[in-house]
């Protein structure tokens, strides 16, 4: 999928690889390589994954570190592709500082909701919660931008695209569909993102025209 982006932002410069997105991509890729290396993979998994509180392995730093570890190529590819695709628009629109704060707060919120509702006994990995927060922000900041789906190849407005994804995650979480997927982490990222956007009083691009 892709979206058609008008060259507009409250900031004067537009970059397809703004600083925060670029560094997040690099750090995630380096962590993925390290996690694939036998020498350090066990250490990273033991201390970096998000473990249940009652597991005896939980550490508060894992609320952040889990976002940089991924379980396989498909996992990291889709997360980083979505982070770049939607994140660069949000960072350019908001600025780097607000984007970074939003990214980590949604990731932490995703972890907390997952632990509270959908945890289970297995550790959790991945940036998906924060990425879903970014997706939510894109739908709220650019609600009428068209996103071209791959299957079927039709355009859909961002606000509807995000609503569909949110509904799928909610139904999947409640019905335990796709066991092993942290649906409530995804929903947690979206929920915290919605709260932050409302609390900060952020406006969509449409309000600037």
BELHU-V487583 format. One line per field, one symbol per residue. phi: phi as a letter, one per 40 degrees, with the letter a starting at -180 (. if undefined). A space follows every 10 residues. Layout:
phi->???
This chain:
phi->.abcbccbac ccbbbcbcdc cdcccccccc cccccccdcb ccccccbccc cddccgbcbc cccbcccbbb cacccccccc ccdccccccc cccchccccc dcdccccccc ccccccbbdg cccbbhcdcc cccccccccc cbcbccbccc bccbcacdcc dccccccccc cccccfcfdh cccccccccc cccccccccc gcbcccccc
